[in-house]
């Protein structure tokens, strides 16, 4: 769930976030925002705090950082 969804907004930018999360899962086998409590998970989501495994290529890492970006204005677009 994109950070803006936590505040009640949903737009096309949220779909790019979800795409990034799905690709992260396909590449790593785990979700990017793991946490023992929902509150901590939401904090990680809002801060865009996730670990990227070293074995991923630089273009892949860049893509993930551009799609799983907490600021919807700075997030990669479909265009």
mmCIF file of the N, C-alpha and C atoms, coordinates in Angstrom:
data_MODEL
# 
_entry.id   MODEL 
# 
loop_
_atom_site.group_PDB 
_atom_site.id 
_atom_site.type_symbol 
_atom_site.label_atom_id 
_atom_site.label_alt_id 
_atom_site.label_comp_id 
_atom_site.label_asym_id 
_atom_site.label_entity_id 
_atom_site.label_seq_id 
_atom_site.pdbx_PDB_ins_code 
_atom_site.Cartn_x 
_atom_site.Cartn_y 
_atom_site.Cartn_z 
_atom_site.occupancy 
_atom_site.B_iso_or_equiv 
_atom_site.pdbx_formal_charge 
_atom_site.auth_seq_id 
_atom_site.auth_comp_id 
_atom_site.auth_asym_id 
_atom_site.auth_atom_id 
_atom_site.pdbx_PDB_model_num 
ATOM 1   N N  . UNK A 1 1  ? 0.841  -1.161  0.000   1.00 0.00 ? 1  UNK A N  1 
ATOM 2   C CA . UNK A 1 1  ? 0.000  0.000   0.000   1.00 0.00 ? 1  UNK A CA 1 
ATOM 3   C C  . UNK A 1 1  ? 0.894  1.234   0.000   1.00 0.00 ? 1  UNK A C  1 
ATOM 4   N N  . UNK A 1 2  ? 0.675  2.103   -0.953  1.00 0.00 ? 2  UNK A N  1 
ATOM 5   C CA . UNK A 1 2  ? 1.478  3.322   -1.080  1.00 0.00 ? 2  UNK A CA 1 
ATOM 6   C C  . UNK A 1 2  ? 1.235  4.251   0.111   1.00 0.00 ? 2  UNK A C  1 
ATOM 7   N N  . UNK A 1 3  ? 2.216  5.084   0.455   1.00 0.00 ? 3  UNK A N  1 
ATOM 8   C CA . UNK A 1 3  ? 2.060  5.976   1.604   1.00 0.00 ? 3  UNK A CA 1 
ATOM 9   C C  . UNK A 1 3  ? 0.827  6.867   1.516   1.00 0.00 ? 3  UNK A C  1 
ATOM 10  N N  . UNK A 1 4  ? 0.501  7.344   0.339   1.00 0.00 ? 4  UNK A N  1 
ATOM 11  C CA . UNK A 1 4  ? -0.651 8.233   0.215   1.00 0.00 ? 4  UNK A CA 1 
ATOM 12  C C  . UNK A 1 4  ? -1.972 7.505   0.456   1.00 0.00 ? 4  UNK A C  1 
ATOM 13  N N  . UNK A 1 5  ? -2.000 6.205   0.233   1.00 0.00 ? 5  UNK A N  1 
ATOM 14  C CA . UNK A 1 5  ? -3.213 5.428   0.520   1.00 0.00 ? 5  UNK A CA 1 
ATOM 15  C C  . UNK A 1 5  ? -3.477 5.408   2.025   1.00 0.00 ? 5  UNK A C  1 
ATOM 16  N N  . UNK A 1 6  ? -2.407 5.423   2.810   1.00 0.00 ? 6  UNK A N  1 
ATOM 17  C CA . UNK A 1 6  ? -2.570 5.434   4.272   1.00 0.00 ? 6  UNK A CA 1 
ATOM 18  C C  . UNK A 1 6  ? -3.271 6.698   4.751   1.00 0.00 ? 6  UNK A C  1 
ATOM 19  N N  . UNK A 1 7  ? -3.214 7.761   3.938   1.00 0.00 ? 7  UNK A N  1 
ATOM 20  C CA . UNK A 1 7  ? -3.880 9.009   4.315   1.00 0.00 ? 7  UNK A CA 1 
ATOM 21  C C  . UNK A 1 7  ? -5.219 9.186   3.602   1.00 0.00 ? 7  UNK A C  1 
ATOM 22  N N  . UNK A 1 8  ? -5.619 8.189   2.816   1.00 0.00 ? 8  UNK A N  1 
ATOM 23  C CA . UNK A 1 8  ? -6.935 8.230   2.184   1.00 0.00 ? 8  UNK A CA 1 
ATOM 24  C C  . UNK A 1 8  ? -6.935 8.665   0.727   1.00 0.00 ? 8  UNK A C  1 
ATOM 25  N N  . UNK A 1 9  ? -5.772 8.877   0.117   1.00 0.00 ? 9  UNK A N  1 
ATOM 26  C CA . UNK A 1 9  ? -5.714 9.280   -1.283  1.00 0.00 ? 9  UNK A CA 1 
ATOM 27  C C  . UNK A 1 9  ? -5.340 8.072   -2.133  1.00 0.00 ? 9  UNK A C  1 
ATOM 28  N N  . UNK A 1 10 ? -5.978 7.966   -3.308  1.00 0.00 ? 10 UNK A N  1 
ATOM 29  C CA . UNK A 1 10 ? -5.586 6.932   -4.251  1.00 0.00 ? 10 UNK A CA 1 
ATOM 30  C C  . UNK A 1 10 ? -5.550 7.531   -5.646  1.00 0.00 ? 10 UNK A C  1 
ATOM 31  N N  . UNK A 1 11 ? -4.426 7.396   -6.314  1.00 0.00 ? 11 UNK A N  1 
ATOM 32  C CA . UNK A 1 11 ? -4.275 7.874   -7.684  1.00 0.00 ? 11 UNK A CA 1 
ATOM 33  C C  . UNK A 1 11 ? -3.418 6.893   -8.463  1.00 0.00 ? 11 UNK A C  1 
ATOM 34  N N  . UNK A 1 12 ? -3.171 7.233   -9.707  1.00 0.00 ? 12 UNK A N  1 
ATOM 35  C CA . UNK A 1 12 ? -2.402 6.335   -10.573 1.00 0.00 ? 12 UNK A CA 1 
ATOM 36  C C  . UNK A 1 12 ? -0.973 6.131   -10.066 1.00 0.00 ? 12 UNK A C  1 
ATOM 37  N N  . UNK A 1 13 ? -0.477 7.077   -9.273  1.00 0.00 ? 13 UNK A N  1 
ATOM 38  C CA . UNK A 1 13 ? 0.861  6.934   -8.699  1.00 0.00 ? 13 UNK A CA 1 
ATOM 39  C C  . UNK A 1 13 ? 0.942  5.720   -7.770  1.00 0.00 ? 13 UNK A C  1 
ATOM 40  N N  . UNK A 1 14 ? -0.165 5.385   -7.156  1.00 0.00 ? 14 UNK A N  1 
ATOM 41  C CA . UNK A 1 14 ? -0.215 4.225   -6.257  1.00 0.00 ? 14 UNK A CA 1 
ATOM 42  C C  . UNK A 1 14 ? 0.010  2.924   -7.026  1.00 0.00 ? 14 UNK A C  1 
ATOM 43  N N  . UNK A 1 15 ? -0.430 2.900   -8.262  1.00 0.00 ? 15 UNK A N  1 
ATOM 44  C CA . UNK A 1 15 ? -0.234 1.700   -9.080  1.00 0.00 ? 15 UNK A CA 1 
ATOM 45  C C  . UNK A 1 15 ? 1.241  1.473   -9.390  1.00 0.00 ? 15 UNK A C  1 
ATOM 46  N N  . UNK A 1 16 ? 1.988  2.550   -9.576  1.00 0.00 ? 16 UNK A N  1 
ATOM 47  C CA . UNK A 1 16 ? 3.430  2.431   -9.816  1.00 0.00 ? 16 UNK A CA 1 
ATOM 48  C C  . UNK A 1 16 ? 4.113  1.895   -8.563  1.00 0.00 ? 16 UNK A C  1 
ATOM 49  N N  . UNK A 1 17 ? 3.708  2.389   -7.402  1.00 0.00 ? 17 UNK A N  1 
ATOM 50  C CA . UNK A 1 17 ? 4.232  1.877   -6.126  1.00 0.00 ? 17 UNK A CA 1 
ATOM 51  C C  . UNK A 1 17 ? 3.975  0.374   -6.039  1.00 0.00 ? 17 UNK A C  1 
ATOM 52  N N  . UNK A 1 18 ? 2.735  -0.032  -6.305  1.00 0.00 ? 18 UNK A N  1 
ATOM 53  C CA . UNK A 1 18 ? 2.369  -1.450  -6.223  1.00 0.00 ? 18 UNK A CA 1 
ATOM 54  C C  . UNK A 1 18 ? 3.174  -2.287  -7.211  1.00 0.00 ? 18 UNK A C  1 
ATOM 55  N N  . UNK A 1 19 ? 3.404  -1.759  -8.394  1.00 0.00 ? 19 UNK A N  1 
ATOM 56  C CA . UNK A 1 19 ? 4.230  -2.450  -9.381  1.00 0.00 ? 19 UNK A CA 1 
ATOM 57  C C  . UNK A 1 19 ? 5.630  -2.683  -8.819  1.00 0.00 ? 19 UNK A C  1 
ATOM 58  N N  . UNK A 1 20 ? 6.208  -1.658  -8.216  1.00 0.00 ? 20 UNK A N  1 
ATOM 59  C CA . UNK A 1 20 ? 7.536  -1.793  -7.623  1.00 0.00 ? 20 UNK A CA 1 
ATOM 60  C C  . UNK A 1 20 ? 7.573  -2.843  -6.528  1.00 0.00 ? 20 UNK A C  1 
ATOM 61  N N  . UNK A 1 21 ? 6.547  -2.858  -5.678  1.00 0.00 ? 21 UNK A N  1 
ATOM 62  C CA . UNK A 1 21 ? 6.475  -3.841  -4.593  1.00 0.00 ? 21 UNK A CA 1 
ATOM 63  C C  . UNK A 1 21 ? 6.347  -5.256  -5.168  1.00 0.00 ? 21 UNK A C  1 
ATOM 64  N N  . UNK A 1 22 ? 5.528  -5.422  -6.192  1.00 0.00 ? 22 UNK A N  1 
ATOM 65  C CA . UNK A 1 22 ? 5.371  -6.743  -6.821  1.00 0.00 ? 22 UNK A CA 1 
ATOM 66  C C  . UNK A 1 22 ? 6.679  -7.213  -7.458  1.00 0.00 ? 22 UNK A C  1 
ATOM 67  N N  . UNK A 1 23 ? 7.367  -6.323  -8.140  1.00 0.00 ? 23 UNK A N  1 
ATOM 68  C CA . UNK A 1 23 ? 8.643  -6.698  -8.760  1.00 0.00 ? 23 UNK A CA 1 
ATOM 69  C C  . UNK A 1 23 ? 9.682  -7.020  -7.691  1.00 0.00 ? 23 UNK A C  1 
ATOM 70  N N  . UNK A 1 24 ? 9.688  -6.241  -6.607  1.00 0.00 ? 24 UNK A N  1 
ATOM 71  C CA . UNK A 1 24 ? 10.591 -6.536  -5.490  1.00 0.00 ? 24 UNK A CA 1 
ATOM 72  C C  . UNK A 1 24 ? 10.337 -7.958  -4.993  1.00 0.00 ? 24 UNK A C  1 
ATOM 73  N N  . UNK A 1 25 ? 9.071  -8.308  -4.820  1.00 0.00 ? 25 UNK A N  1 
ATOM 74  C CA . UNK A 1 25 ? 8.716  -9.640  -4.340  1.00 0.00 ? 25 UNK A CA 1 
ATOM 75  C C  . UNK A 1 25 ? 9.159  -10.726 -5.325  1.00 0.00 ? 25 UNK A C  1 
ATOM 76  N N  . UNK A 1 26 ? 8.936  -10.495 -6.606  1.00 0.00 ? 26 UNK A N  1 
ATOM 77  C CA . UNK A 1 26 ? 9.333  -11.479 -7.613  1.00 0.00 ? 26 UNK A CA 1 
ATOM 78  C C  . UNK A 1 26 ? 10.853 -11.681 -7.637  1.00 0.00 ? 26 UNK A C  1 
ATOM 79  N N  . UNK A 1 27 ? 11.596 -10.622 -7.404  1.00 0.00 ? 27 UNK A N  1 
ATOM 80  C CA . UNK A 1 27 ? 13.059 -10.702 -7.447  1.00 0.00 ? 27 UNK A CA 1 
ATOM 81  C C  . UNK A 1 27 ? 13.676 -11.266 -6.175  1.00 0.00 ? 27 UNK A C  1 
ATOM 82  N N  . UNK A 1 28 ? 13.028 -11.015 -5.034  1.00 0.00 ? 28 UNK A N  1 
ATOM 83  C CA . UNK A 1 28 ? 13.647 -11.385 -3.755  1.00 0.00 ? 28 UNK A CA 1 
ATOM 84  C C  . UNK A 1 28 ? 12.923 -12.497 -3.006  1.00 0.00 ? 28 UNK A C  1 
ATOM 85  N N  . UNK A 1 29 ? 11.652 -12.706 -3.315  1.00 0.00 ? 29 UNK A N  1 
ATOM 86  C CA . UNK A 1 29 ? 10.877 -13.713 -2.594  1.00 0.00 ? 29 UNK A CA 1 
ATOM 87  C C  . UNK A 1 29 ? 10.332 -13.225 -1.264  1.00 0.00 ? 29 UNK A C  1 
ATOM 88  N N  . UNK A 1 30 ? 10.478 -11.927 -0.994  1.00 0.00 ? 30 UNK A N  1 
ATOM 89  C CA . UNK A 1 30 ? 9.922  -11.361 0.233   1.00 0.00 ? 30 UNK A CA 1 
ATOM 90  C C  . UNK A 1 30 ? 9.407  -9.954  -0.050  1.00 0.00 ? 30 UNK A C  1 
ATOM 91  N N  . UNK A 1 31 ? 8.584  -9.463  0.851   1.00 0.00 ? 31 UNK A N  1 
ATOM 92  C CA . UNK A 1 31 ? 8.039  -8.120  0.699   1.00 0.00 ? 31 UNK A CA 1 
ATOM 93  C C  . UNK A 1 31 ? 9.025  -7.086  1.244   1.00 0.00 ? 31 UNK A C  1 
ATOM 94  N N  . UNK A 1 32 ? 9.017  -5.877  0.694   1.00 0.00 ? 32 UNK A N  1 
ATOM 95  C CA . UNK A 1 32 ? 10.017 -4.891  1.099   1.00 0.00 ? 32 UNK A CA 1 
ATOM 96  C C  . UNK A 1 32 ? 9.822  -4.308  2.503   1.00 0.00 ? 32 UNK A C  1 
ATOM 97  N N  . UNK A 1 33 ? 8.614  -4.308  3.015   1.00 0.00 ? 33 UNK A N  1 
ATOM 98  C CA . UNK A 1 33 ? 8.351  -3.649  4.297   1.00 0.00 ? 33 UNK A CA 1 
ATOM 99  C C  . UNK A 1 33 ? 7.932  -4.662  5.359   1.00 0.00 ? 33 UNK A C  1 
ATOM 100 N N  . UNK A 1 34 ? 8.904  -5.471  5.765   1.00 0.00 ? 34 UNK A N  1 
ATOM 101 C CA . UNK A 1 34 ? 8.637  -6.479  6.787   1.00 0.00 ? 34 UNK A CA 1 
ATOM 102 C C  . UNK A 1 34 ? 8.706  -5.828  8.164   1.00 0.00 ? 34 UNK A C  1 
ATOM 103 N N  . UNK A 1 35 ? 7.760  -6.212  9.028   1.00 0.00 ? 35 UNK A N  1 
ATOM 104 C CA . UNK A 1 35 ? 7.755  -5.670  10.378  1.00 0.00 ? 35 UNK A CA 1 
ATOM 105 C C  . UNK A 1 35 ? 6.891  -6.548  11.271  1.00 0.00 ? 35 UNK A C  1 
ATOM 106 N N  . UNK A 1 36 ? 7.173  -6.499  12.560  1.00 0.00 ? 36 UNK A N  1 
ATOM 107 C CA . UNK A 1 36 ? 6.389  -7.277  13.516  1.00 0.00 ? 36 UNK A CA 1 
ATOM 108 C C  . UNK A 1 36 ? 5.089  -6.582  13.898  1.00 0.00 ? 36 UNK A C  1 
ATOM 109 N N  . UNK A 1 37 ? 5.019  -5.268  13.701  1.00 0.00 ? 37 UNK A N  1 
ATOM 110 C CA . UNK A 1 37 ? 3.800  -4.535  14.065  1.00 0.00 ? 37 UNK A CA 1 
ATOM 111 C C  . UNK A 1 37 ? 3.332  -3.692  12.874  1.00 0.00 ? 37 UNK A C  1 
ATOM 112 N N  . UNK A 1 38 ? 2.031  -3.508  12.750  1.00 0.00 ? 38 UNK A N  1 
ATOM 113 C CA . UNK A 1 38 ? 1.513  -2.665  11.665  1.00 0.00 ? 38 UNK A CA 1 
ATOM 114 C C  . UNK A 1 38 ? 2.025  -1.224  11.754  1.00 0.00 ? 38 UNK A C  1 
ATOM 115 N N  . UNK A 1 39 ? 2.151  -0.706  12.951  1.00 0.00 ? 39 UNK A N  1 
ATOM 116 C CA . UNK A 1 39 ? 2.620  0.677   13.108  1.00 0.00 ? 39 UNK A CA 1 
ATOM 117 C C  . UNK A 1 39 ? 4.024  0.829   12.538  1.00 0.00 ? 39 UNK A C  1 
ATOM 118 N N  . UNK A 1 40 ? 4.915  -0.085  12.864  1.00 0.00 ? 40 UNK A N  1 
ATOM 119 C CA . UNK A 1 40 ? 6.285  -0.018  12.345  1.00 0.00 ? 40 UNK A CA 1 
ATOM 120 C C  . UNK A 1 40 ? 6.296  -0.210  10.834  1.00 0.00 ? 40 UNK A C  1 
ATOM 121 N N  . UNK A 1 41 ? 5.439  -1.088  10.321  1.00 0.00 ? 41 UNK A N  1 
ATOM 122 C CA . UNK A 1 41 ? 5.359  -1.292  8.884   1.00 0.00 ? 41 UNK A CA 1 
ATOM 123 C C  . UNK A 1 41 ? 4.918  0.005   8.194   1.00 0.00 ? 41 UNK A C  1 
ATOM 124 N N  . UNK A 1 42 ? 3.924  0.698   8.743   1.00 0.00 ? 42 UNK A N  1 
ATOM 125 C CA . UNK A 1 42 ? 3.465  1.953   8.164   1.00 0.00 ? 42 UNK A CA 1 
ATOM 126 C C  . UNK A 1 42 ? 4.560  3.019   8.222   1.00 0.00 ? 42 UNK A C  1 
ATOM 127 N N  . UNK A 1 43 ? 5.351  3.020   9.286   1.00 0.00 ? 43 UNK A N  1 
ATOM 128 C CA . UNK A 1 43 ? 6.478  3.950   9.379   1.00 0.00 ? 43 UNK A CA 1 
ATOM 129 C C  . UNK A 1 43 ? 7.493  3.674   8.272   1.00 0.00 ? 43 UNK A C  1 
ATOM 130 N N  . UNK A 1 44 ? 7.759  2.408   8.035   1.00 0.00 ? 44 UNK A N  1 
ATOM 131 C CA . UNK A 1 44 ? 8.696  2.035   6.971   1.00 0.00 ? 44 UNK A CA 1 
ATOM 132 C C  . UNK A 1 44 ? 8.149  2.435   5.603   1.00 0.00 ? 44 UNK A C  1 
ATOM 133 N N  . UNK A 1 45 ? 6.871  2.212   5.383   1.00 0.00 ? 45 UNK A N  1 
ATOM 134 C CA . UNK A 1 45 ? 6.235  2.583   4.120   1.00 0.00 ? 45 UNK A CA 1 
ATOM 135 C C  . UNK A 1 45 ? 6.339  4.094   3.917   1.00 0.00 ? 45 UNK A C  1 
ATOM 136 N N  . UNK A 1 46 ? 5.957  4.867   4.914   1.00 0.00 ? 46 UNK A N  1 
ATOM 137 C CA . UNK A 1 46 ? 5.999  6.330   4.806   1.00 0.00 ? 46 UNK A CA 1 
ATOM 138 C C  . UNK A 1 46 ? 7.412  6.853   4.568   1.00 0.00 ? 46 UNK A C  1 
ATOM 139 N N  . UNK A 1 47 ? 8.394  6.186   5.119   1.00 0.00 ? 47 UNK A N  1 
ATOM 140 C CA . UNK A 1 47 ? 9.774  6.608   4.939   1.00 0.00 ? 47 UNK A CA 1 
ATOM 141 C C  . UNK A 1 47 ? 10.461 5.975   3.745   1.00 0.00 ? 47 UNK A C  1 
ATOM 142 N N  . UNK A 1 48 ? 9.785  5.035   3.099   1.00 0.00 ? 48 UNK A N  1 
ATOM 143 C CA . UNK A 1 48 ? 10.399 4.323   1.982   1.00 0.00 ? 48 UNK A CA 1 
ATOM 144 C C  . UNK A 1 48 ? 11.609 3.521   2.425   1.00 0.00 ? 48 UNK A C  1 
ATOM 145 N N  . UNK A 1 49 ? 11.540 2.979   3.640   1.00 0.00 ? 49 UNK A N  1 
ATOM 146 C CA . UNK A 1 49 ? 12.667 2.262   4.234   1.00 0.00 ? 49 UNK A CA 1 
ATOM 147 C C  . UNK A 1 49 ? 12.589 0.769   3.932   1.00 0.00 ? 49 UNK A C  1 
ATOM 148 N N  . UNK A 1 50 ? 13.405 0.329   2.990   1.00 0.00 ? 50 UNK A N  1 
ATOM 149 C CA . UNK A 1 50 ? 13.471 -1.093  2.670   1.00 0.00 ? 50 UNK A CA 1 
ATOM 150 C C  . UNK A 1 50 ? 14.878 -1.431  2.218   1.00 0.00 ? 50 UNK A C  1 
ATOM 151 N N  . UNK A 1 51 ? 15.251 -2.674  2.404   1.00 0.00 ? 51 UNK A N  1 
ATOM 152 C CA . UNK A 1 51 ? 16.587 -3.128  2.030   1.00 0.00 ? 51 UNK A CA 1 
ATOM 153 C C  . UNK A 1 51 ? 16.559 -3.744  0.639   1.00 0.00 ? 51 UNK A C  1 
ATOM 154 N N  . UNK A 1 52 ? 17.588 -3.447  -0.115  1.00 0.00 ? 52 UNK A N  1 
ATOM 155 C CA . UNK A 1 52 ? 17.719 -4.023  -1.447  1.00 0.00 ? 52 UNK A CA 1 
ATOM 156 C C  . UNK A 1 52 ? 18.908 -4.975  -1.430  1.00 0.00 ? 52 UNK A C  1 
ATOM 157 N N  . UNK A 1 53 ? 18.671 -6.240  -1.752  1.00 0.00 ? 53 UNK A N  1 
ATOM 158 C CA . UNK A 1 53 ? 19.777 -7.212  -1.759  1.00 0.00 ? 53 UNK A CA 1 
ATOM 159 C C  . UNK A 1 53 ? 20.887 -6.817  -2.727  1.00 0.00 ? 53 UNK A C  1 
ATOM 160 N N  . UNK A 1 54 ? 22.114 -7.092  -2.341  1.00 0.00 ? 54 UNK A N  1 
ATOM 161 C CA . UNK A 1 54 ? 23.288 -6.728  -3.141  1.00 0.00 ? 54 UNK A CA 1 
ATOM 162 C C  . UNK A 1 54 ? 23.349 -7.431  -4.491  1.00 0.00 ? 54 UNK A C  1 
ATOM 163 N N  . UNK A 1 55 ? 22.726 -8.594  -4.621  1.00 0.00 ? 55 UNK A N  1 
ATOM 164 C CA . UNK A 1 55 ? 22.859 -9.361  -5.858  1.00 0.00 ? 55 UNK A CA 1 
ATOM 165 C C  . UNK A 1 55 ? 22.055 -8.776  -7.019  1.00 0.00 ? 55 UNK A C  1 
ATOM 166 N N  . UNK A 1 56 ? 21.202 -7.786  -6.762  1.00 0.00 ? 56 UNK A N  1 
ATOM 167 C CA . UNK A 1 56 ? 20.434 -7.177  -7.848  1.00 0.00 ? 56 UNK A CA 1 
ATOM 168 C C  . UNK A 1 56 ? 21.311 -6.220  -8.648  1.00 0.00 ? 56 UNK A C  1 
ATOM 169 N N  . UNK A 1 57 ? 21.023 -6.126  -9.923  1.00 0.00 ? 57 UNK A N  1 
ATOM 170 C CA . UNK A 1 57 ? 21.810 -5.239  -10.794 1.00 0.00 ? 57 UNK A CA 1 
ATOM 171 C C  . UNK A 1 57 ? 21.519 -3.773  -10.479 1.00 0.00 ? 57 UNK A C  1 
ATOM 172 N N  . UNK A 1 58 ? 22.421 -2.892  -10.872 1.00 0.00 ? 58 UNK A N  1 
ATOM 173 C CA . UNK A 1 58 ? 22.235 -1.459  -10.639 1.00 0.00 ? 58 UNK A CA 1 
ATOM 174 C C  . UNK A 1 58 ? 20.975 -0.919  -11.316 1.00 0.00 ? 58 UNK A C  1 
ATOM 175 N N  . UNK A 1 59 ? 20.682 -1.295  -12.569 1.00 0.00 ? 59 UNK A N  1 
ATOM 176 C CA . UNK A 1 59 ? 19.439 -0.819  -13.181 1.00 0.00 ? 59 UNK A CA 1 
ATOM 177 C C  . UNK A 1 59 ? 18.195 -1.299  -12.425 1.00 0.00 ? 59 UNK A C  1 
ATOM 178 N N  . UNK A 1 60 ? 18.246 -2.517  -11.927 1.00 0.00 ? 60 UNK A N  1 
ATOM 179 C CA . UNK A 1 60 ? 17.122 -3.057  -11.161 1.00 0.00 ? 60 UNK A CA 1 
ATOM 180 C C  . UNK A 1 60 ? 16.955 -2.284  -9.851  1.00 0.00 ? 60 UNK A C  1 
ATOM 181 N N  . UNK A 1 61 ? 18.055 -2.031  -9.172  1.00 0.00 ? 61 UNK A N  1 
ATOM 182 C CA . UNK A 1 61 ? 18.022 -1.270  -7.922  1.00 0.00 ? 61 UNK A CA 1 
ATOM 183 C C  . UNK A 1 61 ? 17.459 0.127   -8.181  1.00 0.00 ? 61 UNK A C  1 
ATOM 184 N N  . UNK A 1 62 ? 17.904 0.759   -9.251  1.00 0.00 ? 62 UNK A N  1 
ATOM 185 C CA . UNK A 1 62 ? 17.409 2.085   -9.601  1.00 0.00 ? 62 UNK A CA 1 
ATOM 186 C C  . UNK A 1 62 ? 15.906 2.055   -9.872  1.00 0.00 ? 62 UNK A C  1 
ATOM 187 N N  . UNK A 1 63 ? 15.455 1.034   -10.598 1.00 0.00 ? 63 UNK A N  1 
ATOM 188 C CA . UNK A 1 63 ? 14.027 0.901   -10.893 1.00 0.00 ? 63 UNK A CA 1 
ATOM 189 C C  . UNK A 1 63 ? 13.215 0.767   -9.604  1.00 0.00 ? 63 UNK A C  1 
ATOM 190 N N  . UNK A 1 64 ? 13.673 -0.075  -8.690  1.00 0.00 ? 64 UNK A N  1 
ATOM 191 C CA . UNK A 1 64 ? 12.953 -0.259  -7.429  1.00 0.00 ? 64 UNK A CA 1 
ATOM 192 C C  . UNK A 1 64 ? 12.913 1.032   -6.621  1.00 0.00 ? 64 UNK A C  1 
ATOM 193 N N  . UNK A 1 65 ? 14.028 1.738   -6.570  1.00 0.00 ? 65 UNK A N  1 
ATOM 194 C CA . UNK A 1 65 ? 14.068 3.000   -5.821  1.00 0.00 ? 65 UNK A CA 1 
ATOM 195 C C  . UNK A 1 65 ? 13.163 4.056   -6.447  1.00 0.00 ? 65 UNK A C  1 
ATOM 196 N N  . UNK A 1 66 ? 13.001 4.005   -7.760  1.00 0.00 ? 66 UNK A N  1 
ATOM 197 C CA . UNK A 1 66 ? 12.154 4.986   -8.448  1.00 0.00 ? 66 UNK A CA 1 
ATOM 198 C C  . UNK A 1 66 ? 10.674 4.637   -8.393  1.00 0.00 ? 66 UNK A C  1 
ATOM 199 N N  . UNK A 1 67 ? 10.349 3.382   -8.177  1.00 0.00 ? 67 UNK A N  1 
ATOM 200 C CA . UNK A 1 67 ? 8.935  2.990   -8.087  1.00 0.00 ? 67 UNK A CA 1 
ATOM 201 C C  . UNK A 1 67 ? 8.461  2.920   -6.644  1.00 0.00 ? 67 UNK A C  1 
ATOM 202 N N  . UNK A 1 68 ? 9.312  2.473   -5.744  1.00 0.00 ? 68 UNK A N  1 
ATOM 203 C CA . UNK A 1 68 ? 8.947  2.397   -4.326  1.00 0.00 ? 68 UNK A CA 1 
ATOM 204 C C  . UNK A 1 68 ? 9.500  3.646   -3.649  1.00 0.00 ? 68 UNK A C  1 
ATOM 205 N N  . UNK A 1 69 ? 9.071  4.765   -4.152  1.00 0.00 ? 69 UNK A N  1 
ATOM 206 C CA . UNK A 1 69 ? 9.498  6.077   -3.670  1.00 0.00 ? 69 UNK A CA 1 
ATOM 207 C C  . UNK A 1 69 ? 8.340  6.685   -2.876  1.00 0.00 ? 69 UNK A C  1 
ATOM 208 N N  . UNK A 1 70 ? 8.554  7.104   -1.632  1.00 0.00 ? 70 UNK A N  1 
ATOM 209 C CA . UNK A 1 70 ? 7.447  7.587   -0.808  1.00 0.00 ? 70 UNK A CA 1 
ATOM 210 C C  . UNK A 1 70 ? 6.807  8.879   -1.314  1.00 0.00 ? 70 UNK A C  1 
ATOM 211 N N  . UNK A 1 71 ? 7.527  9.661   -2.110  1.00 0.00 ? 71 UNK A N  1 
ATOM 212 C CA . UNK A 1 71 ? 6.973  10.913  -2.640  1.00 0.00 ? 71 UNK A CA 1 
ATOM 213 C C  . UNK A 1 71 ? 6.351  10.654  -4.008  1.00 0.00 ? 71 UNK A C  1 
ATOM 214 N N  . UNK A 1 72 ? 5.014  10.713  -4.119  1.00 0.00 ? 72 UNK A N  1 
ATOM 215 C CA . UNK A 1 72 ? 4.364  10.409  -5.397  1.00 0.00 ? 72 UNK A CA 1 
ATOM 216 C C  . UNK A 1 72 ? 4.795  11.357  -6.520  1.00 0.00 ? 72 UNK A C  1 
ATOM 217 N N  . UNK A 1 73 ? 5.203  12.573  -6.183  1.00 0.00 ? 73 UNK A N  1 
ATOM 218 C CA . UNK A 1 73 ? 5.651  13.531  -7.193  1.00 0.00 ? 73 UNK A CA 1 
ATOM 219 C C  . UNK A 1 73 ? 6.996  13.116  -7.797  1.00 0.00 ? 73 UNK A C  1 
ATOM 220 N N  . UNK A 1 74 ? 7.806  12.421  -7.022  1.00 0.00 ? 74 UNK A N  1 
ATOM 221 C CA . UNK A 1 74 ? 9.135  11.990  -7.477  1.00 0.00 ? 74 UNK A CA 1 
ATOM 222 C C  . UNK A 1 74 ? 9.138  10.579  -8.032  1.00 0.00 ? 74 UNK A C  1 
ATOM 223 N N  . UNK A 1 75 ? 8.038  9.867   -7.870  1.00 0.00 ? 75 UNK A N  1 
ATOM 224 C CA . UNK A 1 75 ? 7.943  8.482   -8.289  1.00 0.00 ? 75 UNK A CA 1 
ATOM 225 C C  . UNK A 1 75 ? 7.944  8.357   -9.812  1.00 0.00 ? 75 UNK A C  1 
ATOM 226 N N  . UNK A 1 76 ? 8.519  7.290   -10.295 1.00 0.00 ? 76 UNK A N  1 
ATOM 227 C CA . UNK A 1 76 ? 8.505  6.979   -11.717 1.00 0.00 ? 76 UNK A CA 1 
ATOM 228 C C  . UNK A 1 76 ? 7.061  6.956   -12.209 1.00 0.00 ? 76 UNK A C  1 
ATOM 229 N N  . UNK A 1 77 ? 6.848  7.352   -13.445 1.00 0.00 ? 77 UNK A N  1 
ATOM 230 C CA . UNK A 1 77 ? 5.493  7.313   -14.020 1.00 0.00 ? 77 UNK A CA 1 
ATOM 231 C C  . UNK A 1 77 ? 5.454  6.269   -15.135 1.00 0.00 ? 77 UNK A C  1 
ATOM 232 N N  . UNK A 1 78 ? 4.269  5.926   -15.558 1.00 0.00 ? 78 UNK A N  1 
ATOM 233 C CA . UNK A 1 78 ? 4.102  4.968   -16.647 1.00 0.00 ? 78 UNK A CA 1 
ATOM 234 C C  . UNK A 1 78 ? 4.560  5.578   -17.978 1.00 0.00 ? 78 UNK A C  1 
ATOM 235 N N  . UNK A 1 79 ? 4.515  6.881   -18.072 1.00 0.00 ? 79 UNK A N  1 
ATOM 236 C CA . UNK A 1 79 ? 4.979  7.555   -19.296 1.00 0.00 ? 79 UNK A CA 1 
ATOM 237 C C  . UNK A 1 79 ? 6.467  7.369   -19.460 1.00 0.00 ? 79 UNK A C  1 
# 
